[in-house]
């Protein structure tokens, strides 16, 4: 495996074990996608807590790995061809880890693209809309007198979660009997919507039948439970 010392990010967050995959993240809905996936696959990795509240993603060392300044990101010393691979965007990382380990992504092409399309649904719709709703309901946006921005995102979030509700009718998981990266991509977001964001009432969550059961099944998985709290905030 290659020497990771050539990567500036390792000077700011040194690798204790440079022979394993390095995860740079925070336990947010986007961050936990990758930590859950790593726990599910059993792939050896070393987590590094990135303090987004202190703007650590905008430090030069982090930007050298992810120029977009967002978490999560990974540095795999054993990437394709045995060469290091630096990767950002949680959806891309999920697909990469699924292909690297041969887990949680169907082998047949049709099933593979079916799973990927639902990851894209999360990346382009469910995640951004839930996040905006969280801002206007939970964070600074809650103080805005104009309720129209919050209501706009609440309406779209309600629509999107019903797309998922319809999809899960008669299915344990998004693809049916098989738990995949499609489920992993969305579990943290739905959990945050009704938990940390406290926006369940705004989207009519109590009216749903299939999504709550799916969320309960997902959160009961030991790897999901572990991944939701990784990387831990330093004491």
C-alpha positions in Angstrom: 0.0 0.0 0.0 1.1 3.6 -0.7 2.5 6.1 1.7 -0.3 8.5 2.7 2.1 11.2 3.9 2.0 12.8 0.5 -1.6 13.8 1.2 -1.8 17.2 3.1 -4.9 16.1 5.0 -2.8 13.6 6.9 -0.7 16.4 8.3 -3.8 17.9 10.0 -5.4 14.6 10.9 -2.5 12.1 11.1 -3.3 8.5 10.3 -2.5 6.2 13.3 -2.8 3.2 10.9 -2.1 4.4 7.4 -2.7 0.9 6.0 -6.5 1.2 6.4 -9.1 3.4 4.9 -9.2 6.9 6.4 -12.7 8.4 7.1 -13.0 12.2 7.6 -16.5 12.9 8.8 -19.0 14.1 11.4 -22.2 12.2 12.6 -24.6 14.2 10.5 -27.2 12.5 8.2 -24.7 12.7 5.3 -21.7 11.7 7.4 -23.3 8.6 8.9 -24.1 7.1 5.5 -20.4 6.2 5.2 -19.8 5.2 8.8 -22.8 2.9 8.6 -21.6 1.5 5.3 -18.2 0.8 6.7 -19.6 -0.8 9.8 -21.9 -3.0 7.7 -19.2 -4.1 5.4 -16.6 -4.8 8.2 -14.0 -3.0 6.2 -11.1 -1.8 8.4 -11.0 2.0 8.7 -9.8 4.8 10.9 -12.3 7.7 11.6 -11.3 11.3 12.0 -13.8 13.8 13.6 -14.1 16.9 11.5 -15.5 19.8 13.4 -17.9 21.5 11.0 -18.9 24.0 13.6 -15.3 25.3 13.7 -15.2 25.4 9.9 -12.5 22.7 9.7 -13.7 21.6 6.3 -12.5 25.0 5.0 -9.0 24.5 6.1 -6.4 24.0 3.3 -5.6 20.5 4.4 -9.3 19.4 4.2 -9.9 21.2 0.9 -6.9 19.4 -0.5 -9.0 16.2 -0.3 -12.5 17.7 -0.9 -12.4 21.1 -2.7 -16.1 21.4 -2.0 -15.5 21.7 1.7 -18.1 19.2 2.9 -18.1 16.0 4.9 -17.7 13.1 4.5 -14.6 12.2 2.5 -12.3 9.2 2.5 -8.7 8.3 1.6 -8.3 4.7 0.8 -4.6 3.5 0.6 -5.7 0.4 -1.2 -7.8 1.8 -4.0 -8.2 0.6 -7.6 -5.0 -1.1 -8.8 -3.6 -0.9 -5.3 -3.1 2.8 -5.6 -4.5 5.4 -3.1 -7.9 6.8 -3.8 -9.2 10.1 -2.4 -13.0 10.4 -2.7 -15.7 12.8 -1.7 -19.5 13.0 -2.1 -21.3 10.5 0.1 -23.3 8.8 -2.7 -20.1 8.2 -4.7 -18.4 6.8 -1.6 -21.3 4.4 -1.0 -21.1 3.1 -4.5 -17.3 2.8 -4.3 -17.4 0.8 -1.0 -20.2 -1.4 -2.3 -18.1 -2.3 -5.4 -14.9 -2.6 -3.4 -16.5 -5.1 -0.9 -19.1 -6.7 -3.2 -21.8 -5.9 -0.6 -25.1 -4.0 -0.5 -25.3 -3.4 -4.2 -27.0 -6.0 -6.5 -24.6 -7.8 -8.8 -27.1 -7.9 -11.8 -27.0 -4.7 -13.8 -30.7 -4.0 -13.6 -30.7 -4.3 -9.8 -27.5 -2.3 -9.5 -29.0 0.7 -11.4 -32.2 0.4 -9.5 -30.3 0.8 -6.2 -28.2 3.7 -7.6 -31.3 5.5 -8.8 -32.6 5.6 -5.2 -29.3 6.8 -3.9 -29.6 9.6 -6.4 -33.2 10.2 -5.2 -31.7 10.8 -1.7 -28.8 12.8 -2.9 -30.7 15.2 -5.2 -34.1 15.3 -3.4 -34.7 13.8 0.0 -31.4 15.0 1.6 -31.3 18.6 0.4 -35.0 19.2 1.1 -34.9 17.7 4.6 -31.8 19.7 5.3 -33.4 23.0 4.2 -36.5 22.1 6.3 -34.2 21.5 9.3 -32.6 24.9 8.8 -35.9 26.8 8.7 -37.5 24.8 11.5 -34.7 24.0 13.8 -31.8 26.4 13.3 -31.4 30.1 12.4 -34.2 30.1 9.9 -36.7 29.4 12.7 -36.4 33.1 13.7 -37.6 34.3 10.3 -41.0 35.9 10.5 -41.8 34.9 6.9 -43.0 31.3 7.1 -43.1 30.8 3.3 -39.5 29.3 3.0 -40.2 26.8 5.8 -43.6 25.9 4.4 -42.1 25.4 0.9 -39.5 22.9 2.1 -42.1 21.2 4.4 -44.4 20.7 1.5 -41.7 19.2 -0.7 -40.3 17.1 2.1 -43.8 15.7 2.7 -44.1 14.9 -0.9 -40.7 13.1 -1.0 -41.3 11.0 2.1 -44.5 9.8 0.5 -42.6 8.8 -2.6 -40.6 6.6 -0.2 -43.8 5.5 1.5 -45.3 4.3 -1.8 -42.1 2.5 -2.7 -41.9 0.6 0.6 -45.5 -0.7 0.3 -45.1 -4.5 0.3 -41.3 -4.3 0.8 -39.0 -4.6 3.8 -36.3 -2.5 2.1 -36.2 -0.1 -0.9 -35.3 -2.9 -3.3 -37.5 -5.5 -1.7 -35.9 -8.3 0.4 -32.4 -7.0 -0.1 -30.9 -4.3 2.1 -28.7 -2.0 0.0 -26.9 1.3 -0.2 -30.3 2.8 -1.1 -31.5 2.1 2.5 -28.2 3.2 4.0 -28.4 6.5 2.2 -31.8 7.4 3.6 -31.9 6.0 7.2 -30.0 8.9 8.8 -32.0 11.5 7.0 -35.4 10.1 8.0 -34.2 9.6 11.5 -33.0 13.2 11.7 -36.2 14.6 10.2 -38.4 13.3 13.0 -35.8 13.3 15.7 -33.2 16.1 15.8 -35.1 18.4 13.4 -38.4 17.7 15.2 -40.3 18.1 11.9 -42.5 15.0 11.9 -45.7 17.1 12.3 -44.8 19.3 9.4 -44.6 16.4 7.0 -47.4 14.4 8.4 -45.1 11.6 9.5 -47.8 10.1 11.8 -49.9 9.4 8.7 -47.3 7.0 7.2 -47.3 3.3 7.6 -44.4 1.8 5.7 -41.7 4.4 6.3 -41.8 4.1 10.2 -41.6 0.3 10.0 -38.7 0.5 7.6 -36.9 3.0 9.8 -37.4 0.8 12.8 -36.0 -2.2 11.0 -33.0 -0.2 9.8 -32.2 1.4 13.2 -32.4 -2.1 14.8 -29.3 -3.2 12.8 -26.2 -3.3 15.1 -24.0 -1.8 12.4 -26.4 1.1 11.9 -26.4 1.7 15.7 -22.6 1.8 15.7 -22.3 3.9 12.6 -24.7 6.6 13.8 -22.2 7.7 16.4 -19.0 7.6 14.3 -16.7 9.4 14.4 -17.1 10.4 18.0 -16.5 14.0 19.0 -13.2 14.3 20.9 -13.6 14.6 24.7 
